[in-house]
Amino acid sequence: MNVDFQLSKPASEARIVVAMSGGVDSSVVAALAARSGAEVIGVTLQLYDHGEAVGRSKTCCAGRDIYDARTVAEKLGFAHYVFDYESRFRDSVIERFADEYAKGRTPIPCVSCNQSVKFTDLLGLARDLGADCLATGHYVRRVMGPAGAELHRAADPARDQSYFLFATTQEQLDFIRFPLGDLPKSAVRDIARELELVVADKPDSQDICFVPNGDYAAVVKKVRPEAAQEGEIVDLSGAVLGRHKGLIHFTVGQRRGLEIGGQAEPLYVVRLEPEARRVVVGPKSALAVGGAILSGLNWLGEGQRDGLSAKVRSMARPAPASFDGSLLRFHAPEYGVAPGQAAVLYEGDRVLGGGWIEETLPFLDEARAAA
């Protein structure tokens, strides 16, 4: 299989830098780049000493993954370099993640990582290496439109990663390539098996790379011990229903772990009040959100604001919405929306941009508004 890397010169005269995590996706990207006839350089960023922290290797930052990336590069016959970005990753991703949780927000660290280390620092490295483009293993499509490169959802909706890439700037999009955007995962593994790559059947990483076993609270407590202070669980009227062992154990929309019995209906986390160390709970109806105020906006849509849909979780279906430049309004109530999450806006499959949710607004339908 051959892929068009949309180079401005013949492939035989071009240089492609490939971001290699040690997984099957980026390894196949490297193979496709090599097959194009271009000179390929593989780059792996050492971001976190995961072996020491959690004693396992199924994440993008483990020593085993660096070894696998190097093994693939040697088999395919191109240079491979490892760069130490551990301190940068800690400052821009891990510290921010802990701070956001300590503030009662719901952070999305993979967006922060793409926004800083991967698509800023790595892109700079690629340019320093004289690359004509940087290729990654993300499942998203780069489509040439009337005004230039556009960002679109992957052809395989089950693998689509466009939600995590909303902060990609136009300048970055002009330089980055996503060769897997049109492929299902099964085809990617078939290519790896055909080439007898050591990573062909390597399991996909399921957790955030620096969070062992999905235990976010343990990571936050280690970085920000003060965030584990106990407090009250109260209902919407302020009545105390119980106590908790730290806000870091809760996110908006959560139902499990409250340990409150004897209620007429199930209770959910409606909001977190970090200054008072309170967890506020209520019925599911109290979670209905009609809008959100966004900050840190990145916009790729050339002024488009109508006929949009929005996602506030990576695996959610885009919901019909409108946007005026700062206020996002949902046409129907959305649930489990929290400050700190990303809101990503689409026109069909095209990513128009997005931002960070600073504040949510309750949903009021016409009947309630009239009353």
N, C-alpha and C positions, 0 to 999 in steps of 0.2 A: 504494500500500500504506500502511495506517495501523497504527500501533503504540500499544498502551496503555502509557503511561509511569507508570501507577499513582500518579497525583497525588491529593492530598487535597482539591483544589479544582478547579473547572472549568479546562480548559486555557487558556481565554482570559484567566484571571486569574493564571496561573502563569508562573514564570520557570525555564527549564532552562539550566544551564551545561553545555556540551559540551567535553570534553577533545579537542582537535584536534591530531593529530600531523602532518597534512599527507598522510596516506595515504587510500586509498579507504574503509576501514572507518569511521574516525571522521568522514569527510566525509558518508557516507551516514547515520550516526547524527544528524549535525547537520540533514541534510535531513528525516529522519523527525521530528525534534523540531520543526522549523519547520512541517511539514505538520500537526502536531497542533493548531496554533493558539496554542501558548504563545509567550511572548517567549523568544528564544534568544540566548545570549551564548557565543561561541566563545573558548576559552582555549588558548593554546599555551605550553608551558614551554620556554624556551631552556636546554638542559641541557649542551650540549657543543659546542665549536667544531669540528665535524667536518670542515668544508671545509678548514680550516687543517691539521688532523691527518692526514687521509688523502686529500684531494683528490677526494672523490666525494660524491654526495648521496643515495644510496639507503638512508638511515637516518632514524630518527625525529628526529634532532637537527640535521640539516643546514639551512643557510640556505634551500635550495630548498624544503624541506618547510614552513618557516614561510611562504614566499611562496605555496605552493600552498594552505595553510590559509586564508590571508588572501583569496586569489582565490575560493575556494569561499564564504567568508562574504559577500564582496561580491556574488557572483552570487545567493545565496539571500536577501540583504537583511538581515543581522543584524550586530551589533557583534562585533568580534574584537580580542582583546588578547594581547600577548606579555609574559610575565614572565621575568625573568632569574633562573634557579635554578642557574647553573653551579657556584657554589662549594658549594652545598648538595648537588648531585649528586656532585661530586667527593668530598666528605667522606663521604657516607653510602653511596655505591655504588662508585665507582672505587677509593677508598682501601681499602675493605673487601674488594673483589675481589682487589686486589693482596696485601693482608695474608693472606687465606685461601690463595691460591696459594703464597705464600712459606712458609706453615706446612704445606704438603703436603696441603692439603684441596682439595675440589672445589666451588667456590662457584657459586651460581645467582644472578647479579646482577639478573636480571629480577624475581625475587621481592623482593630488597632494594629495588629501584626502586619496585615497587608498594607495598611495605610502608612506605616513607618518603616519597619525593617525590610520587608520584602519588596515593596514597590517604590521605595525611596532609596534606601541604602543599596539594595541589590541592583537596582537599575543604574545607580551611579557606578557601582563596580563594573557592570556590563559595559558601560560607556568607556570607563577607564581601560578596559581590556580591548577596546577597539571594535566592539560588536556592532553589527548592523541591526540586530534586534535581540530582545530577551524573550525566551520561550519558557512557559511554565506548564504544569500539569493540571491547571484548574479547568473544571468543566463549565465553560462559558464560551460564547462565540464573539469574535471580532468581525463585524460586518462593515464593508465599505458602503457608506451612504452618500447622498448628494453633497453633504458638507464635510465628508471625511469619515474616519473610523468611528463606528458605533459599537456599543456594548449590548449584547443580546443574551437572553437565557440560553442554556445548553439545549441541544436537541432532545436529550434524555432528561425529562423533568425530575426523575428520581435522583439524578446526580448533579443537577444544576447548582452552581455555587455563586450565582450572580448576586445574591443577597449580601455575601461577604465582600464583594468587590465594588460596592456602590461608590466608595471614596476614590476610585481610580480616576485620575484627572485626564483631560484630553491629551496633554503632553505625554503622559505615561501610556495611554492607549495607542498613541501613534507609534510607540516603540516596542510594545509588548505583543506577543503572539500566543494564542491559545489553541494549539493543534488538536486537542481532544474534544472540542466543543460540539462537533458533529457526530461523535462516536458514543455508542453505549459501552458500559464498563466491560461487558463480555468480549467485545471486539478488541479492547485494549489488552485484556489478558491473553486473548488468542495471539496477538502480535508478539507479546512477551514470550509466550510458549514457543512460537515459531522460531524466535531468535535464541531460544534456550537461555533466557536471562534468569539469573538466580532469584530474582524477585517475582517471577511470573505468578506464583501462588501465595505470595506474601499477604497476610490479612491486612485489611484497611485499618487505619487508626480510628478509634471511636471516640476518644476523649480529647479534650484540650491538652496540648502536648505537655504543659507544665502542671497539670492537675491530676494527681494520682487517683486512679479508680473513681473519677468523678467527684471526689470529695473536695468541693470548692471551699467549704468552711475551714478545713484543715490548712489549706494554703493561705487563706486570708488571715487566719489566726497566727500563723507563723510570721507573716509579713507585718500585720497590724494587730498585735495582741489585744489592744484596747477594744477592738471591734467585737470581742467575745463576751462583753459584759451582759449580765442578765437584766431582764426588765419585765414589764407587764404585757399581757395580752388583753386587749379591751375590745368591746363591741363598738358599733358606730355611735352609740350614745355616750361612750366613755366608761361604761361599767366594766370593772375588772373581772375577767373570766378565768385568768390563770397567769402563769409566768413562763418565760422562755429563757434559754441559755445563750442568747446572743442573736442579734438581727442577721448575722451572717448565715444562719440556718434557714432563712426564709426569703422567698421572692413573691412578688405580686401574682395572684392567681393560684398559689399553692394551697392544697387542701390537707395533705398528709403532714403528720408531725406536730399538729397543734395540740393534740392530747386534751381536747376539751369535750366532755360528754354532756348528755342531758339536754341537748339543744333540739328545737323543733325541726330544724332543717340543717343541711350540711353548711359548714362555715368555710370561708376561703380568706386568704390574706388579701385585703383590699388595698392597704397601703402600709408603708413603714415610716415611722417617725424617729429618725436617728437621734435627734437632740434629746428627746425624752426617752429614748430606748424602748419605744412602744411598737407593738405589732397590732394593727387594727384589723379586725376580722368582720365579716358580714356575709349575707347570702350572695349567691351567684349574681343576682340582679344588680348588686352594688358594684360589680366589676365592669358593667357596660360602659364603654368608652365611645364618645362620639367624635373626638378630635384630639389632636396633639400639637403642641408647639415644638418646632424643630430648631436645632442650632447646628453649627458646623456643616452647613449645607454644601454639598458638591453637586453641581448641575451640569448634565451633558445634553440637555434637551432643547437648546436654542430657543428658550423662551416659552416652550409649550407648558400649559397649565391645565388644559381641559381634557376630558376623556381618559382620565388616569385610573390606575389601580395601585394599591399599596400593600406591601408585606411588612409585618412587624416581627415575624419569626421566619427563620430560614426555610422551614418545611411547610409553612402555611400557604394557602392559595391566595393570590393577590385579590384584594377586596376593592370594589369600586370606591373611588374617593375623589376629592377635589383639593387643590393646593394653591394658595395665594402667594407663596414665597416664604412663608414662615408658619402659617397655620394649615395643618392637614385635617380635613374633615372626612369622616367615613360616612357613606350613604346608609349603612346599617351598623348596629352596634358591634364593636369588637371587644373581645374579652382577653384578660391576661396581658394587657398592654401596660408597660411600666417605664418610668424615667430610666434612662441609661441604655435602653434598647435602640436599635437602629430601625428607621422607617425608610423603606426603599420604594421608589415610585417607578412604575412601568407604563409604557404605552404598547399594549400587546406584549410581545416578547422583548421589546427594547427597554433597556435600563435608562431612565431619564436622569436619575440621580437619587439623592436621599440625604438624610441627616440624622442627628441624635435626638431622641425624645427627651425634652427637658421637663415637660409638664403635660398631663393628660386632662381632658375635659369630659365631663359626664355626657352620656347620650340622652338627648331629649327628642322624642318623636313628636309629630305634629299635634297629636291629641294631648300629650302632657304639656307641650309648650302653650297650647291654647288655654289649658286650665290654669 
